[in-house]
């Protein structure tokens, strides 16, 4: 059942599966859902300044009774309310109730103001001060990663991106560039082909592969993402589904399975998807 951890380029380990809080909102709901995820077996919690539920995630983590070193905490600098990054990271630590973050990400390129090199220098300082063990980015293109690396003293450990079979070909340049530079890929919205885009070319192969292995289609998608070398960030309000997601850690797809999913994904979804925007480096 346990997902294998990944070794980051700075030597730290990151769990291969994370519980994401993107759509949980704030209030008592997120506390219960993060608590449920931890009780199900998740040890990696992913939140962000923009989600406005860092406090709730922190309450659930503390209430779990787990030692700090047994929970991997990721949050992100989203430039919410126009706050500078030093203020933001200190607020995130306060809201989460911890003294350090396991991973701190620049949430998207438009948060990198006035430019990528400047914000990355700030991220390096945050790491040097011990507020984050590892630093990385999210939603960066290969070109934006190249801009970052051109002046970086510390290489980002991860880039968290949208990834599922319908966008795999489009995202492949990012995966290849990241692999070339030992930057881990974290994948979000992996289950979109099932949750938001049913009725497309992926339905048949996912169902056939699921039947062959005695698992569910969502577990097949998670295993496909794992096979691509990515860390998965996912969520559910149902404990049974969370347990199923954890169970997908044991599922190994064959090369034929993966090829069938790739081929079906390349045909495109049942509705036309907009091209993934490469956000310009400016406010707004």
VOGU-3710 file (C-alpha; in Angstrom, 3 decimals, decimal comma):
1> xxxxxxxxxx> 0,000/0,000/0,000  2,656/2,635/0,854  3,833/4,766/-2,052  7,586/4,908/-2,436  9,240/8,162/-1,496  11,309/10,129/-3,996  14,826/11,389/-3,317  15,005/15,102/-4,077  18,082/16,682/-5,614  19,133/18,067/-2,207
11> xxxxxxxxxx> 18,995/14,678/-0,486  15,654/14,985/1,283  12,898/12,426/0,726  9,374/13,374/-0,360  6,396/11,006/-0,133  5,141/9,888/-3,541  1,505/10,720/-2,737  0,133/13,945/-1,243  -3,277/15,063/-0,022  -4,127/18,400/-1,632
21> xxxxxxxxxx> -6,294/21,095/-0,032  -6,922/23,227/-3,130  -10,715/22,953/-3,198  -11,403/22,460/0,499  -11,987/26,120/1,357  -11,627/27,116/4,992  -13,416/26,505/8,285  -14,169/23,205/10,002  -14,469/21,271/6,733  -10,782/21,279/5,848
31> xxxxxxxxxx> -9,810/20,315/9,392  -11,967/17,204/9,185  -10,827/16,300/5,690  -7,116/16,729/6,390  -7,579/14,754/9,614  -9,336/12,021/7,645  -6,533/11,907/5,089  -3,909/11,573/7,805  -5,903/8,835/9,548  -6,195/7,008/6,211
41> xxxxxxxxxx> -2,421/7,003/5,871  -1,412/10,190/4,030  1,803/11,707/5,389  2,191/14,539/2,852  -0,147/17,530/3,075  -0,123/20,101/0,260  -1,614/23,554/0,772  -0,962/27,145/-0,348  -1,273/30,757/0,706  -3,950/31,166/-1,982
51> xxxxxxxxxx> -6,134/28,358/-0,600  -6,559/30,222/2,703  -6,697/26,998/4,697  -3,161/26,738/6,058  -4,500/27,324/9,577  -7,007/24,493/9,232  -4,364/22,165/7,807  -2,121/23,039/10,732  -4,843/22,245/13,264  -5,441/18,839/11,682
61> xxxxxxxxxx> -1,725/18,060/11,604  -1,315/18,952/15,275  -4,461/17,063/16,253  -3,129/13,943/14,533  -0,552/13,504/17,274  2,138/12,725/14,702  5,636/14,002/15,293  6,632/16,904/13,075  9,177/14,799/11,231  6,476/12,256/10,338
71> xxxxxxxxxx> 4,425/14,739/8,281  5,717/16,310/5,074  4,244/19,803/4,691  4,173/21,707/1,407  2,816/25,211/0,981  3,175/27,857/-1,700  3,862/31,556/-2,118  0,908/32,871/-4,135  1,477/36,623/-3,616  -1,992/36,791/-2,061
81> xxxxxxxxxx> -3,010/40,276/-0,914  0,175/41,644/-2,444  2,277/40,430/0,483  6,013/40,109/-0,063  7,510/36,649/0,124  9,283/37,104/3,477  6,043/38,187/5,149  4,142/35,422/3,400  6,408/32,578/4,467  6,423/33,771/8,071
91> xxxxxxxxxx> 2,625/33,950/7,992  2,443/30,443/6,520  4,653/29,081/9,304  2,476/30,814/11,891  -0,786/29,586/10,355  0,488/26,020/10,040  1,945/26,131/13,537  5,373/24,834/12,545  8,932/26,136/12,636  9,872/24,976/9,144
101> xxxxxxxxxx> 8,330/23,790/5,884  9,422/20,640/4,136  8,777/22,228/0,747  8,000/25,824/-0,228  6,935/26,548/-3,807  6,450/29,645/-5,946  2,822/28,927/-6,822  2,837/30,236/-10,396  5,039/32,446/-12,578  2,941/35,590/-12,085
111> xxxxxxxxxx> 3,917/35,486/-8,394  7,549/35,830/-9,457  7,751/39,610/-9,225  9,572/41,638/-10,278  11,119/38,668/-12,105  12,088/35,030/-11,688  15,756/35,596/-10,686  14,782/38,084/-7,973  12,064/35,948/-6,411  14,276/32,866/-6,569
121> xxxxxxxxxx> 17,034/34,693/-4,679  14,430/35,376/-1,972  13,505/31,687/-1,952  17,157/30,758/-1,517  17,366/33,104/1,473  14,256/31,509/3,004  15,943/28,127/2,727  19,219/29,453/4,130  17,343/30,838/7,148  15,919/27,380/7,856
131> xxxxxxxxxx> 12,297/28,262/7,156  12,075/25,683/4,349  14,144/22,562/3,920  13,466/22,454/0,195  12,326/25,041/-2,348  10,703/24,692/-5,745  8,121/26,040/-8,157  4,691/25,256/-9,558  3,173/25,748/-13,020  6,529/26,742/-14,554
141> xxxxxxxxxx> 7,229/25,975/-18,207  10,544/24,553/-19,395  11,507/28,041/-20,557  10,732/29,551/-17,165  12,736/26,806/-15,453  15,650/27,662/-17,722  15,396/31,331/-16,741  15,447/30,330/-13,073  18,413/27,983/-13,427  20,465/30,590/-15,292
151> xxxxxxxxxx> 20,997/32,577/-12,078  20,153/30,064/-9,349  22,634/29,109/-6,655  20,175/26,474/-5,388  18,380/24,284/-7,888  14,597/23,888/-7,375  13,766/20,423/-6,110  10,330/20,233/-7,750  7,892/21,709/-10,259  4,216/21,002/-9,527
161> xxxxxxxxxx> 2,160/20,918/-12,732  -1,133/19,827/-14,253  -0,677/16,279/-15,534  -3,051/13,642/-16,887  -3,124/11,612/-20,125  -5,031/14,221/-22,129  -2,304/16,852/-21,512  0,681/14,512/-21,319  2,027/15,336/-24,805  1,658/19,052/-24,133
171> xxxxxxxxxx> 3,452/18,792/-20,797  6,161/16,408/-22,003  8,756/19,165/-22,644  8,490/20,162/-18,982  8,889/16,556/-17,838  11,913/16,076/-20,052  13,569/19,334/-19,001  12,928/18,588/-15,332  14,403/15,098/-15,655  17,478/16,537/-17,366
181> xxxxxxxxxx> 18,055/18,831/-14,381  17,025/16,428/-11,595  13,893/18,438/-10,763  11,052/16,259/-9,450  7,623/16,585/-11,040  4,562/16,813/-8,832  1,303/16,153/-10,678  -2,075/17,646/-9,797  -5,543/17,059/-11,311  -4,476/13,564/-12,335
191> xxxxxxxxxx> -8,051/12,240/-12,164  -9,629/14,849/-14,477  -10,243/12,283/-17,273  -12,638/10,508/-14,879  -14,003/13,329/-12,731  -14,463/16,067/-15,353  -13,994/14,553/-18,820  -15,794/11,185/-18,924  -16,970/9,777/-22,219  -13,676/10,235/-24,031
201> xxxxxxxxxx> -11,086/7,937/-25,633  -9,569/7,065/-22,246  -12,709/5,403/-20,910  -12,245/2,053/-22,636  -8,546/1,461/-21,894  -8,899/2,629/-18,297  -11,833/0,273/-17,735  -10,123/-2,632/-19,498  -6,869/-2,185/-17,592  -8,761/-1,791/-14,323
211> xxxxxxxxxx> -10,659/-5,024/-14,988  -7,474/-6,882/-15,836  -5,774/-5,853/-12,600  -8,874/-6,016/-10,391  -8,664/-2,340/-9,479  -10,595/0,856/-10,245  -10,012/3,303/-13,132  -8,898/6,045/-10,753  -6,236/3,712/-9,364  -5,087/3,051/-12,926
221> xxxxxxxxxx> -4,674/6,788/-13,553  -2,693/7,186/-10,349  -0,475/4,245/-11,309  0,017/5,741/-14,795  1,197/8,998/-13,220  3,497/7,094/-10,894  4,921/5,248/-13,909  5,765/8,617/-15,473  7,963/9,291/-12,440  5,738/11,962/-10,904
231> xxxxxxxxxx> 4,672/12,586/-7,331  0,860/12,675/-7,147  -1,173/15,391/-5,410  -4,810/14,365/-5,118  -7,829/14,687/-2,859  -11,218/13,247/-1,949  -13,805/13,802/0,753  -14,422/10,034/0,981  -12,136/7,930/3,146  -12,770/4,827/1,036
241> xxxxxxxxxx> -11,432/6,616/-2,033  -8,410/7,889/-0,136  -7,682/4,332/0,921  -8,019/3,284/-2,714  -5,565/5,973/-3,762  -3,091/4,703/-1,197  -3,644/1,179/-2,487  -2,610/2,273/-5,973  0,946/2,445/-4,637  1,116/-1,314/-5,148
251> xxxxxxxxxx> -0,220/-1,219/-8,717  2,415/-1,661/-11,416  1,183/-1,200/-14,976  2,753/-3,041/-17,876  4,424/-1,231/-20,760  1,412/-2,220/-22,869  -0,950/-0,672/-20,312  0,975/2,591/-20,292  1,196/2,691/-24,095  -2,569/2,143/-24,386
261> xxxxxxxxxx> -3,251/5,050/-22,017  -0,756/7,291/-23,804  -2,314/6,480/-27,176  -5,863/7,137/-25,981  -4,833/10,350/-24,236  -3,195/11,618/-27,427  -6,573/11,434/-29,185  -7,825/14,208/-26,946  -10,729/14,568/-24,525  -14,443/14,523/-25,425
271> xxxxxxxxxx> -14,437/18,330/-25,333  -11,716/20,638/-26,579  -9,384/21,740/-23,822  -7,852/25,198/-23,890  -4,105/25,147/-24,272  -2,392/25,291/-20,913  -1,523/28,967/-20,422  2,063/29,970/-19,893  1,384/32,820/-17,504  3,303/36,025/-18,382
281> xxxx> 5,612/37,367/-15,730  3,535/40,351/-14,738  0,948/41,138/-12,138  -2,636/40,116/-12,792
//
